[in-house]
Amino acid sequence: MLNLLHSLHGVWDRDNPIGSHIYGHTNLIEMSLAFDLFWRNDVPASKLNMGLGFYGRAFQLADPSYSKPRCLFKGGATEGAYSGESGILSYGKIMETIATNDIKPIHDKEASVKYITWNSDQ
């Protein structure tokens, strides 16, 4: 059984050719490409297991005036209250941040990802 972790992107991208660009950690386009690789190599679907995570990757923006997907980041966002880790926000903390800051998430339809910004650089 192969478990596919769905965190395709995070702060570790700064150390690889992708660089310090923000991409959704679940990205429908890249997930489709990954599955296509398995199908082309005759890996049966019964051997794959894709999990669902109730968390999000979060970043500190390099330039607070530019907060769209693929913009640059400095590092992980402020440590999450429930995750205790920079760059990871639990689902509960995400929902709390949206409610507390009266944020309307933006939907990146191409990647099928929603994103938010808060505190000017998060």
N, C-alpha and C positions, 0 to 999 in steps of 0.2 A: 504494500500500500504506500503510495506516495502522497504525502501531505503537502499541499501547495500553500505556502504562507503568502498572504495577500499584501504584505507590506512591501510593495515594489520600490518605494522611495522613502527617504528620510535624510537626516543630517549626514549620514555616511556617504551620500552622493558627492559631497564636496571632495572626497578622496578618490573619485573615479572619473572617467571621461565625461559623465553627465555634468559634473561641476555643481556649484552652489545655486542651482535653480530649483524652484519649488514646483513639484509635481504632486498630484494626488497619490496617496499611498495605495489606493485602489483606483485603477485606471482601466476602464472597460477596453480601450484600444489595446493596451499592452497585455491585458489578461487574455484577450482574443488571440493575439499573436502567440502568447505562451501556450495556450491550448492547441493552437494550430500546429505547433512544433510536435506536440505529443501525437496528434492525429496523423500527421505525415509520417511518423515513425511507428505507426500501428500500435500505440499504447492504448489498450482498451479503457473505456471510461470507468469500468468497474475497478480499475487499479488507481484511480485518482480520487482524492478527497480534498475538497476546497472548503476551508473554514470561513466563518464570519466573525469578525472582531468587532467588539463594541468599544472602540477607541478611535482616536484620530491622531495623526502626526501634526505637530505644530512647530512653527518657526519664528525666529526674530527676523523681521525684514531688514535687508541691507539699506533700502531707501523707503521710508514710510509713505512717500507720495506715490509709490508704484506697488500695488498689491494684487496684481492679477497672476493667474497661473504662469509658470515659467519665469517669474521675476526672481531676483537674487535674494539669498538669505545670508545672515551673519552666523547663525547657529540655531540651536533649538530654542523654542519659546520658553518663557518662564515656567519653572517647575509646576506641574499639575498638582492640585491639592489632594487628589485621590490616588494618582499614579505615583507621586513622589519623584518623578523623573522629568528632566527637561526634555521637551520635544514630544511628549506623549500626554494626551488628554483623554481621560475616560469619557464614555458616553454621557455619564451624569454631569461631569464638569463641562462638557461641551454644551449640553442643554441649559445648565445653570448660567454659563457665560452668555449664551444667546438671550436668555430671559433678563438677566441683570443689566445687560448693556443694550437691550431692545434692538437686537441685530436681526436683519433679514438675510438669511443665507443666500449666496449667489450660486446659481447652478451652471456649471460648465457642461453643457449638453454633449459636446463631442466626447469628453472623457467619462461622462456620467458621474461627475463628482460635485458635491456642494462644498463651498468654502466660506469662511467668515474672517473678518479682521476686527481687532479690538485693541484698545490702549495704544493707538497710533502705530505701533510697530510689531504687533503680535498677529 
